[in-house]
Amino acid sequence: MAAMDTQERIKQQVTGNRVMLYMKGTPQGPQCGFSALAVQVLNACGVKDFGSVNVLADPEIREGIKHYANWPTIPQLYVNGEFVGVSDIMREMYESGELQKLLETQKA
């Protein structure tokens, strides 16, 4: 039952925030290079206000998010409830301009 609750919590977080980042640490204090990169990419796209979860502080989410997206690594970015990717994918999308377009068209 606990696994279902975790998946439901993740779903609510992902759908409740236009831009949601699961990361190690916080946007103000990332605790790994990949999470720091993810925050830098979002900031470079002009996204200052986004939801984030520090997976180091929540072991259930840390494990659960890997199953939610069927992706083993963190950070993970979601936009409008859709899994976008991890930091490498975010950087590639940023360099091609694709991420800015995705985030611009979705600005509230």
N, C-alpha and C positions, 0 to 999 in steps of 0.2 A: 504493500500500500504506500509506503514512504516514497518509492520511486515514482509513482503516479503523481503524488503531491509535488515532488520536485519538478517533474515535467510540466505540470500545470502552472507552477510558479514561473518557470522559464517562459512559458507561452504568454502569460500575463505581462511579464517584463518586456518581452519582444514586441508584443502587439500594443503595449501601453506607451511605448516610446518610439517616436519616429525614427530616431537613430539610437541604436543600443550597442554598447561595446562590452563584451565579457573580457576581462583583462586581469593580469596579475598586478595588484596595487590599485592606485587611483589615478585619474587624469592628472592630478597635481603631483602625484608621487608614484610613477610607474615603477614596478619592481622587477622588470626584465626588459631587455632591449627591444624585443618584439612588441611588447605593450607600449613602450615609449614611442616606437615608430608609428604604431597605429594612431596614437594620440596626435603625434606631429602631422600625420597625413590628414586627419580630420580637421585639425586647426588650419592647415594649409588650404583646405577646401572652404574655409570660412565657417566651419561648424564649431561653435563655441559651446552650445547647450545641447548636450547629449546624455542619455542615460548610460550608466556604467555599473557593473558589478565587479567587485574585487573577489575573484574566485579563491584567493588565498584565505579570505575570511569566511568563506562558505563552502566547506568540502562537498556538501550535497550538490550544490550548483556546479562546482568544479567538475565533478564526475558527470552530472546530469547533462550539462551543456554538450559534452562530447557525444552523447547519444542523441540529443535533440537534433543536431545538424548532421549526425553520423560523420563527424570530423574530429580527429584525435587531439588537435592542438589548440592552444589559446594564445593570443587573443582571437576572438571571433566578432565580426561586425554584422549587424542586422540593420536593414533599412526597410521601413514599412512592413515589418514582420517577416521579411525575406532574408535568408542567409546570403550575405554578399561574399564573405571570405575572410581569410586570415591576413596578417600583416604583409606578407609577400604579395598576395593577390591585390590587396589595397594599394600597395606601392605601384604595382604594374598598372592598375586601373587609373591611378593618379597621374602617372607619367604619360599615359595615352589620352588623358582628359576624360575618360569614361566615368570615373568616380565623381568628378565635379558635376558632370551632366546629371548623374543619378541623384546627387544631393541637391543640386539647384532646382531641378524640376519638382523636388519633393519639399522645398522650403515652405513652411506655413506662412 
